[in-house]
Amino acid sequence: MPHKHLTAAIAAGLFVVAGLLPAVAVPRWVPLPVAKSAALSSAPLPGDPVRGATLFARCQACHETGETAGHRVGPALTGILGRPAAAYRDYDYSGALAQAGSDGLIWTREFLNEYLESPSKFMPEGTMAFVGLDNDTDRTDLIAYLANLKAPKTAPWLFRNQSRAEIPLPARSPITR
């Protein structure tokens, strides 16, 4: 009898993998069961932030960074590492990114790396027009640059559906040097 259930489970799994049956929709980013500050890696960041600043020139048409950064076509990116997705109330995110933020997506190095490689593959229903960076070193350097941009203490962190106290500000994040 147990073999019968096991065989059915394996067959159902194969149908899901083959795309014949819809899988249960579970986002890749579920709210972390531990404090975000404990879940984010505190290991030194690889990459060259100076080279990353040069690479960021490709992003400047749509994004700003720095203490006085505002939104352009895309949101300000200062303090992005460790920040929940779609965190600004005063920016109109795509429905897909807003949903990802509600589902618990936190911008870690790993998720930023995936996103920067191919935004449309990472989030097919997103609206970012950038095609991505296929070079691993370029992505590592760009993330190292973004990681060095700590949120200013006067930043208007207006998080959706969460109080400020629940989310460590990037300035208090373990991703410091």
trRosetta pair geometry for C-beta under 8 A, 3 or more apart (Angstrom, degrees):
i j d omega theta_ij theta_ji phi_ij phi_ji
1 4 5.7 -49 -158 23 39 116
1 5 7.2 31 152 -11 67 101
2 5 5.9 -57 -156 38 41 108
2 6 6.2 40 150 -20 71 109
3 6 5.5 -56 -144 40 34 113
3 7 6.0 37 156 -22 68 106
4 7 5.9 -53 -148 35 26 111
4 8 6.6 25 153 -17 61 107
5 8 5.7 -54 -149 37 32 112
5 9 6.3 33 153 -20 66 106
6 9 5.7 -55 -148 36 31 111
6 10 6.3 30 154 -17 65 106
7 10 5.8 -54 -146 37 30 110
7 11 6.3 31 155 -19 64 107
8 11 5.7 -55 -146 38 30 112
8 12 6.3 31 154 -19 65 106
9 12 5.8 -53 -146 36 30 110
9 13 6.3 33 153 -20 63 107
10 13 5.6 -54 -149 36 31 114
10 14 6.5 33 153 -20 64 104
11 14 5.7 -53 -150 34 32 111
11 15 6.6 33 152 -19 64 103
12 15 5.7 -53 -152 34 34 112
12 16 6.5 34 151 -19 65 104
12 21 6.9 -49 -161 51 72 158
13 16 5.7 -53 -149 34 33 111
13 17 6.3 31 154 -17 66 106
14 17 5.6 -53 -143 39 33 110
14 18 6.0 28 157 -15 66 110
15 18 5.8 -59 -142 43 28 108
15 20 4.3 -81 -164 68 82 112
15 21 4.3 48 129 3 112 111
16 19 7.7 41 174 -70 30 23
16 20 7.5 -83 -65 53 21 70
16 21 5.1 -54 -80 73 63 96
16 22 7.6 -4 -127 120 83 14
16 23 4.7 87 -164 -81 117 88
22 25 7.9 -20 162 -48 109 83
23 26 7.8 -77 137 15 106 88
26 30 7.3 -23 179 -65 92 117
27 30 6.2 146 76 -68 90 65
27 100 6.9 162 -153 -124 140 67
27 103 4.3 57 22 162 166 149
27 104 7.3 149 90 46 135 94
27 105 7.5 -95 158 -56 135 93
29 85 7.9 84 100 0 163 130
29 100 6.4 57 51 -168 132 88
29 103 6.0 103 85 111 89 102
29 104 5.2 -164 136 92 87 82
29 105 3.9 75 100 -92 162 68
29 106 7.0 -180 -165 16 125 62
29 111 7.0 34 -83 -100 128 141
30 103 7.0 -68 -106 164 44 88
30 104 5.4 34 176 65 23 148
31 103 7.8 -142 -39 158 76 45
31 104 3.7 -133 -67 -111 59 141
32 35 7.6 -20 106 100 124 8
32 36 5.8 131 44 -87 144 64
32 39 4.8 -83 -158 -37 153 166
32 104 7.0 171 -14 179 62 123
32 106 7.1 -23 -22 2 120 138
34 38 5.0 -81 143 80 119 123
34 39 5.3 144 77 -57 103 99
35 38 4.5 82 68 8 92 104
35 39 6.9 -171 90 -9 46 89
35 168 7.9 69 170 -27 103 121
36 39 5.5 -62 -143 40 34 109
36 40 6.2 32 161 -23 70 104
36 82 6.7 118 147 -160 118 83
36 106 5.8 179 -138 -118 123 162
36 167 7.0 9 34 -137 150 62
36 168 6.1 -154 80 19 108 105
37 40 6.3 -49 -142 30 28 107
37 82 7.7 40 -97 -150 61 126
37 168 4.6 70 -66 -15 112 158
37 172 7.3 -45 -107 123 134 91
37 173 6.4 -152 -119 -134 86 54
37 174 5.6 117 -173 -18 80 102
38 174 7.9 84 -92 -15 27 146
39 106 7.9 96 91 65 127 154
40 81 7.7 115 -155 161 138 93
40 82 5.4 -9 -88 -100 164 96
40 106 7.6 -106 -73 132 106 135
40 108 6.0 -161 -119 -116 86 99
40 173 6.4 -32 85 -168 156 103
40 174 5.7 160 87 52 102 104
40 175 5.9 -70 147 -40 128 104
41 108 7.6 88 10 -164 91 112
41 109 6.9 -51 43 19 120 125
41 174 7.7 -145 114 101 23 116
41 175 7.3 60 80 -89 62 92
42 174 3.9 -67 -91 153 104 117
42 175 6.8 -134 -114 -78 52 45
42 176 8.0 -14 -146 34 88 68
44 177 6.9 67 -129 -117 84 88
45 49 7.9 67 98 -57 130 104
45 109 7.1 -176 -123 -98 99 140
45 143 7.2 -148 -165 118 125 94
45 144 5.0 155 133 -114 125 81
45 147 5.1 150 -73 79 166 165
45 175 7.2 57 -54 -164 114 97
45 177 7.5 -71 19 -74 101 107
46 140 5.5 -38 104 -171 100 124
46 144 6.9 -101 99 -74 40 120
47 51 7.8 -128 176 62 80 108
47 52 6.3 51 156 -52 120 125
47 137 7.8 153 -117 -163 82 57
47 140 3.9 -164 -84 145 111 84
47 141 4.5 -176 -166 -88 103 40
47 142 7.8 -88 -168 27 145 36
47 143 6.2 146 -6 66 171 83
47 144 3.1 -163 95 -31 120 133
47 145 7.8 -95 134 -18 126 66
48 51 4.0 48 99 19 118 112
48 52 6.3 171 94 -18 59 86
48 141 4.8 -14 56 -123 75 104
48 144 6.3 121 55 76 17 152
49 52 4.9 -52 -142 38 38 122
49 53 6.5 49 155 -29 66 94
49 141 7.1 -176 -82 -167 23 67
49 144 4.3 -121 -71 129 73 97
49 145 4.4 137 -152 -86 71 55
49 147 7.3 -107 -97 58 117 89
49 148 4.8 59 -145 -16 151 141
50 53 5.8 -43 -156 23 32 113
50 54 7.3 31 145 -14 58 99
50 145 7.8 175 -32 -91 11 99
51 54 5.6 -51 -159 34 41 114
51 55 6.5 40 145 -18 69 104
51 141 4.4 -51 92 -165 105 143
51 145 7.8 -126 78 -53 50 116
52 55 5.4 -53 -147 39 37 112
52 56 6.3 49 150 -33 66 99
52 141 3.9 -165 -67 149 82 73
52 142 4.5 163 -145 -94 94 27
52 143 7.1 -111 -128 37 141 32
52 144 5.0 -173 -28 66 151 85
52 145 2.8 -159 114 -25 121 114
52 146 7.1 -109 161 -11 135 67
53 56 5.4 -43 -150 22 33 119
53 145 4.9 173 -56 -131 60 132
54 57 6.1 -27 -179 -8 42 113
55 58 6.3 -33 175 13 58 110
55 59 7.9 44 130 -7 68 104
55 133 7.7 34 -176 -106 130 147
55 138 5.7 154 -125 -161 148 87
55 141 6.0 111 3 100 142 112
55 142 4.8 -92 97 -80 134 97
55 145 7.2 -176 54 3 99 149
56 59 5.0 -56 -163 38 61 114
56 60 6.4 80 140 -46 78 91
56 65 7.1 -31 179 3 147 140
56 142 6.3 142 -67 -136 75 88
56 145 5.7 -130 -40 119 124 153
56 146 7.7 148 -93 -61 123 82
57 60 5.6 -35 -149 4 38 122
58 61 7.8 -46 171 7 36 101
58 130 7.8 99 141 -130 107 119
59 62 6.4 -79 -176 54 59 90
59 63 4.8 -26 156 43 101 116
59 74 7.9 -68 -174 56 90 145
59 77 7.5 -4 147 -6 140 155
59 130 7.5 -3 -106 -90 76 149
59 142 7.9 116 -23 -153 136 124
60 63 6.6 -83 -106 66 29 66
60 64 7.4 61 -142 -94 70 50
61 72 7.5 -171 139 133 38 151
61 73 7.3 0 128 21 75 127
62 72 5.4 -177 -170 93 33 118
62 73 4.1 -65 -134 62 86 108
62 74 4.1 56 149 6 104 107
62 129 7.8 174 -74 42 153 102
62 130 7.6 -124 29 -46 151 110
63 72 6.2 -136 -78 37 19 114
63 73 8.0 -71 -50 61 54 76
63 74 4.6 -37 -72 82 85 117
63 75 7.0 8 -121 78 91 39
63 76 6.9 128 -164 -125 79 27
63 77 4.9 34 177 -18 131 117
64 69 3.9 172 117 -147 103 90
64 70 5.8 35 46 49 150 50
64 71 7.4 -134 25 -94 109 14
64 72 5.9 123 -24 -23 94 107
64 76 5.2 -37 71 -114 88 80
64 77 7.3 172 78 19 37 80
64 78 7.8 -29 115 -23 73 100
65 69 5.2 -35 -146 -84 10 144
65 76 6.9 135 -94 -168 39 78
65 77 5.2 -43 -84 68 92 92
65 78 4.9 131 -152 -66 67 82
65 146 7.6 -127 -109 -117 141 69
65 149 5.2 -68 -169 -131 119 157
66 69 4.8 134 55 -48 67 94
66 78 6.0 -111 30 -75 18 133
66 149 7.3 -78 -66 -143 34 116
67 78 7.2 155 -74 -147 26 166
67 152 4.4 79 -134 -62 84 142
67 154 7.8 50 -171 54 97 103
69 76 3.9 127 128 -142 113 120
69 77 7.2 -93 167 38 160 55
69 78 4.8 158 27 -11 144 121
70 76 6.0 -121 164 -64 6 118
71 74 7.2 -133 -158 108 79 31
71 75 5.1 -37 -115 -122 101 49
71 76 5.7 -88 -73 -28 57 79
71 88 7.2 176 -67 117 127 164
71 90 7.2 -162 -7 112 139 93
71 91 5.0 174 -103 -100 153 109
74 77 7.7 19 122 -49 114 100
74 128 6.9 43 -99 -113 124 93
75 88 5.5 171 -140 21 132 139
75 91 4.5 35 -95 -155 105 170
75 93 7.4 -17 -36 -82 128 90
76 88 7.4 102 36 -61 92 150
77 80 4.7 -22 -168 -45 74 127
77 146 6.1 -68 152 -132 117 109
77 149 7.0 60 115 87 81 153
78 149 4.7 -115 -133 155 66 117
78 150 7.6 1 178 90 89 21
78 151 5.9 121 132 -102 92 57
78 152 7.2 7 143 -9 142 84
78 155 7.2 -152 101 -107 117 132
79 82 7.7 -68 177 61 74 95
79 83 5.9 88 131 -50 84 131
79 149 6.3 -104 -39 118 45 84
79 150 6.0 43 -89 -175 85 31
79 151 2.9 32 -80 -59 151 92
79 152 7.9 -111 -39 5 129 50
79 155 6.5 -23 9 -93 155 172
79 169 7.3 -37 -160 -179 138 76
79 170 3.7 -178 -153 27 92 149
79 171 7.4 -39 -114 -37 119 71
80 83 5.5 -95 -154 32 32 123
80 107 5.1 -63 162 111 83 156
80 112 7.1 100 127 -96 122 132
80 146 5.4 -34 46 175 120 121
80 149 7.4 38 10 76 85 115
80 170 7.7 46 34 -84 20 151
81 107 6.0 -115 -112 112 33 98
81 108 7.1 58 -153 -133 79 29
81 109 6.7 19 -129 -61 117 68
81 112 7.1 -54 -94 -28 81 147
81 143 7.7 93 -77 -170 120 85
81 146 6.3 129 -32 122 100 98
81 147 5.0 25 -12 -108 154 72
81 170 6.3 103 72 -129 71 119
81 173 6.8 154 109 133 92 167
81 175 5.2 -83 127 89 132 162
82 106 6.6 -12 -155 176 32 110
82 107 6.9 -41 16 73 20 79
82 108 7.4 62 -76 -93 47 58
82 168 6.6 -56 164 84 127 100
82 170 5.1 145 64 -103 120 78
82 173 4.1 -139 -27 -117 175 143
82 175 5.9 -160 -40 17 123 126
83 87 5.3 -81 170 -18 106 155
83 106 7.1 166 86 -156 23 71
83 107 5.4 1 60 34 73 114
83 151 7.8 112 -72 -55 124 133
83 167 7.7 58 -134 173 56 128
83 170 6.2 -37 -52 -54 96 111
84 87 4.9 123 72 -79 84 102
84 101 5.4 89 153 -150 98 90
84 104 7.7 -84 -133 -154 105 32
84 105 6.8 107 -161 85 66 59
84 106 5.6 -50 -97 -101 54 67
84 107 7.6 147 -141 -2 6 82
84 159 6.3 76 45 -142 128 114
84 160 7.8 -127 106 47 134 86
84 162 7.1 113 -2 24 160 148
84 167 6.4 -79 -14 -122 111 139
85 93 7.9 118 156 -150 84 157
85 97 5.8 -130 165 -174 116 82
85 100 4.9 -21 89 105 154 103
85 101 3.9 -134 89 -79 80 82
85 105 4.0 7 2 91 130 113
85 106 7.3 -129 -18 -88 78 19
85 107 6.2 121 -70 -48 74 90
86 91 8.0 -147 -148 85 60 105
86 93 4.3 -82 -119 3 100 172
86 97 5.0 147 -62 135 109 88
86 98 4.5 146 -144 -105 161 49
86 100 6.9 131 -6 67 118 81
86 101 3.2 -114 46 -20 106 151
86 102 7.5 -29 70 -27 138 70
86 160 6.4 -24 122 18 93 139
87 101 6.7 -163 -56 -142 54 135
87 157 6.9 -33 152 -155 122 78
87 158 7.6 135 149 76 74 50
87 159 5.0 -40 -158 -112 88 74
87 160 6.6 -149 -139 8 35 85
87 167 8.0 159 -132 170 126 168
88 91 4.1 53 91 13 124 110
88 93 7.9 135 59 -43 85 106
88 156 7.7 62 -131 101 94 97
88 158 6.1 59 -147 60 50 92
89 158 4.0 -72 11 122 110 123
89 159 7.7 6 -40 63 93 3
89 160 6.2 144 -83 -72 79 80
90 156 7.4 8 13 118 132 136
90 158 6.6 73 -10 53 89 142
93 97 4.4 -112 174 87 117 115
93 98 4.6 148 87 -58 118 86
93 101 7.2 64 90 -5 169 136
94 97 4.7 86 56 12 87 100
94 98 6.8 -154 88 -5 42 88
94 123 7.9 129 80 142 138 130
94 125 7.0 173 150 127 127 75
94 126 5.0 139 63 -145 156 54
94 127 4.1 169 -77 -1 129 104
94 128 7.9 -102 -13 -26 138 68
95 98 5.7 -57 -143 40 30 112
95 99 6.1 31 157 -20 65 107
95 125 6.9 -53 77 137 94 120
96 99 5.8 -56 -149 36 27 110
96 100 6.4 30 152 -21 63 105
96 123 5.1 137 135 178 131 108
96 124 7.5 -158 -129 70 159 52
96 125 3.8 155 -67 89 135 97
96 126 4.7 -109 77 -70 133 61
96 127 7.8 157 34 -17 110 73
97 100 5.4 -48 -145 34 35 114
97 101 6.5 39 153 -20 64 101
97 123 6.5 44 -73 -177 76 161
97 126 5.6 71 -47 -118 97 100
97 127 7.9 -83 -7 21 119 85
98 101 5.7 -52 -153 34 32 113
98 102 6.5 31 150 -17 64 105
98 160 7.7 4 -151 52 86 175
99 102 5.5 -54 -149 38 35 112
99 103 6.1 32 152 -18 67 109
100 103 5.6 -58 -145 41 31 111
100 105 4.1 5 157 -3 95 142
100 123 6.7 -62 -44 -111 148 126
101 104 7.9 115 -180 -15 26 10
101 105 5.8 -69 -84 51 39 97
101 160 6.4 69 130 56 131 128
102 160 7.3 -61 -79 114 78 126
102 161 6.6 68 -118 22 79 157
105 111 6.7 153 -165 -160 96 160
106 111 7.3 142 86 20 51 150
107 111 5.8 -128 -135 83 44 120
107 112 5.6 61 -172 -60 91 99
108 111 5.0 90 49 13 77 98
108 112 6.9 -143 90 -3 37 90
109 112 5.8 -61 -146 41 27 110
109 113 6.1 33 154 -26 64 107
109 143 5.6 90 -140 172 83 142
109 147 7.3 3 -88 -75 100 127
109 175 7.9 163 -43 -120 105 139
110 113 5.7 -53 -150 31 28 114
110 114 6.7 25 153 -14 62 104
111 114 5.7 -52 -148 38 36 110
111 115 6.0 35 154 -19 67 109
111 122 7.9 110 -170 -159 72 133
112 115 5.6 -57 -142 41 31 112
112 116 5.9 26 161 -16 68 110
112 139 8.0 161 126 -177 84 99
112 143 5.3 131 108 -111 132 112
112 146 7.1 -153 -166 75 157 151
113 116 6.1 -58 -141 40 23 105
113 117 6.5 31 156 -28 60 105
113 139 5.4 91 -136 152 73 131
113 140 7.6 22 -110 -77 110 60
113 143 6.3 -27 -71 -55 79 150
114 117 5.8 -54 -153 26 29 114
114 118 7.9 -51 172 45 58 73
114 122 5.1 126 134 -104 94 119
115 118 8.0 -119 -169 67 23 38
115 119 5.6 34 -177 -102 72 68
115 122 4.5 -130 -103 84 56 174
115 123 7.1 14 -122 -5 93 106
116 119 7.3 16 -101 -57 23 83
116 132 6.3 126 157 -145 42 75
116 133 5.3 -10 153 30 97 107
116 139 4.9 149 99 -128 129 103
116 142 6.5 171 -156 86 159 139
116 143 7.3 -138 4 -58 154 97
117 121 7.4 -53 101 57 92 125
117 122 7.4 117 59 -46 85 114
117 132 5.2 21 144 -172 27 126
117 133 6.4 -73 -104 68 39 65
117 134 6.7 72 -155 -106 75 44
117 139 6.2 -11 -68 -84 75 152
118 121 3.7 29 112 21 125 116
118 122 6.1 152 88 -18 68 85
118 131 7.5 -29 -126 166 68 54
118 132 4.1 -34 -89 -68 45 164
118 134 8.0 40 -58 -85 91 76
119 122 5.7 -57 -141 40 30 110
119 123 6.3 -35 178 43 67 94
119 126 6.0 -101 163 86 97 140
119 128 4.2 -72 160 80 157 128
119 130 5.7 82 3 74 139 89
119 131 7.8 -149 30 -159 97 9
119 132 5.9 -167 -2 -72 73 92
120 123 7.3 -78 -129 71 22 57
120 124 6.1 50 177 -117 65 48
120 126 6.9 -141 -103 58 48 98
120 128 7.5 -140 -57 72 68 86
120 131 7.6 -28 4 -134 116 48
120 132 7.6 -105 19 -35 82 116
121 124 7.0 16 -128 -72 21 78
121 132 7.7 0 17 -58 106 155
122 126 7.6 0 85 5 85 142
123 126 3.6 59 111 -26 116 123
123 128 7.7 74 68 19 118 109
133 138 4.6 -134 -178 104 131 123
133 139 5.0 166 91 -66 127 85
133 142 6.9 152 -3 4 167 148
135 138 3.9 73 83 6 109 113
135 139 6.9 173 90 -10 59 82
136 139 5.9 -60 -152 38 32 108
136 140 6.2 31 154 -19 68 109
137 140 5.6 -53 -144 38 32 112
137 141 6.2 29 158 -16 66 108
138 141 6.0 -59 -147 39 27 108
138 142 6.2 26 156 -18 64 110
139 142 5.7 -56 -143 39 30 110
139 143 6.2 28 158 -17 65 108
140 143 6.0 -57 -147 38 27 108
140 144 6.4 31 152 -22 63 106
141 144 5.5 -50 -147 33 33 114
141 145 6.6 36 152 -20 63 101
142 145 5.6 -50 -154 33 33 113
142 146 6.5 30 151 -15 65 105
143 146 5.6 -53 -144 40 35 110
143 147 6.1 42 153 -26 66 105
144 147 5.6 -51 -146 33 29 116
144 148 6.9 31 154 -22 60 103
145 148 6.0 -60 -159 29 31 110
145 149 7.2 29 148 -23 63 104
146 149 5.7 -55 -158 25 40 114
147 175 5.8 -103 -155 157 106 121
148 177 7.4 -12 -107 1 82 130
150 170 5.6 -171 -147 118 63 104
150 171 5.0 85 176 -95 114 71
150 176 7.6 33 -89 -109 127 91
151 155 4.5 -61 179 -8 101 158
151 157 6.9 40 180 -63 151 117
151 169 5.6 -115 69 179 135 97
151 170 4.3 114 -2 48 106 110
151 171 5.4 -101 62 -32 82 91
152 155 4.9 134 62 -47 74 88
152 171 7.9 57 -140 -60 7 130
153 171 6.5 -2 -78 -19 71 171
155 169 7.6 149 53 -151 124 120
157 164 6.3 105 99 -117 116 100
157 167 7.6 -151 164 89 133 126
157 169 6.4 -127 -36 -110 165 99
159 162 4.7 -45 125 66 128 96
159 163 7.6 83 68 158 118 3
159 164 6.7 151 19 -85 116 54
159 167 5.7 127 -65 15 167 153
162 166 4.8 -114 -175 71 103 132
162 167 5.6 81 128 -32 136 114
163 166 5.1 99 59 -2 75 102
163 167 7.9 180 88 6 44 87
164 167 6.6 -83 -155 48 34 91
164 169 7.7 6 -170 -58 93 99
168 172 4.9 -118 -172 88 98 107
168 173 5.6 132 120 -83 119 64
169 172 5.2 77 61 16 79 98
169 173 7.3 -112 105 -33 41 84
170 173 4.7 -25 -147 -9 46 128
170 175 7.4 -44 -156 61 83 108
173 176 6.6 147 85 -40 72 87
